[in-house]
Amino acid sequence: MKINEGTVDRILRVIVGLCILSLAFVGPKTPLGYLGLVPLITGVVGFCPLYAILKINTCGVGKA
């Protein structure tokens, strides 16, 4: 697995993932909030399988 997410992309994914995940614990307390784990994990790891399939790389030139 090569890293295919840039720094800004990763930070945004972690923030969005935490916001969505918080819906499982506060607010509407819906189990759909656990979908926030997807962007959270991909942001922490730096690899997005969908980006790999679509051949998208937000790392920049020469970093991956």
C-alpha positions in Angstrom: 0.0 0.0 0.0 1.5 3.3 -1.1 0.3 6.5 0.5 -2.0 8.2 -1.9 -3.4 11.0 0.3 -1.7 14.4 0.9 -1.4 16.1 4.2 -4.4 18.4 3.8 -6.5 15.5 2.5 -5.6 13.4 5.5 -6.3 16.2 8.0 -9.7 16.8 6.5 -10.5 13.1 6.5 -9.6 12.8 10.2 -11.7 15.9 11.1 -14.7 14.8 9.1 -14.4 11.2 10.4 -14.4 12.4 14.0 -17.4 14.6 13.4 -19.4 11.8 11.8 -18.3 9.3 14.4 -19.5 11.7 17.1 -23.0 11.2 15.9 -22.9 7.7 17.3 -22.3 9.1 20.8 -23.9 12.6 20.9 -26.6 14.2 19.0 -29.0 11.7 17.3 -27.0 8.7 18.6 -27.5 6.8 15.4 -25.4 3.7 14.4 -24.8 5.4 11.1 -22.3 7.5 12.9 -19.9 4.5 12.8 -19.5 5.2 9.1 -17.2 8.0 10.3 -14.6 5.2 10.9 -14.0 5.0 7.2 -12.6 8.5 6.6 -10.9 8.4 10.0 -9.0 5.2 9.3 -8.1 6.2 5.8 -6.9 9.6 7.0 -4.7 8.1 9.7 -3.3 5.4 7.5 -2.9 7.7 4.4 -4.2 5.2 1.9 -7.6 5.3 0.3 -8.6 2.1 -1.6 -11.1 4.2 -3.8 -8.3 6.5 -4.7 -6.2 3.5 -5.8 -9.0 2.2 -8.0 -9.5 5.6 -9.6 -5.8 6.2 -9.8 -6.0 9.5 -7.8 -3.0 10.7 -5.8 -3.2 13.9 -3.7 0.3 13.5 -2.3 1.9 15.7 -4.8 4.8 15.0 -7.1 7.4 12.5 -6.1 6.1 11.8 -2.6 4.6 8.4 -3.2 
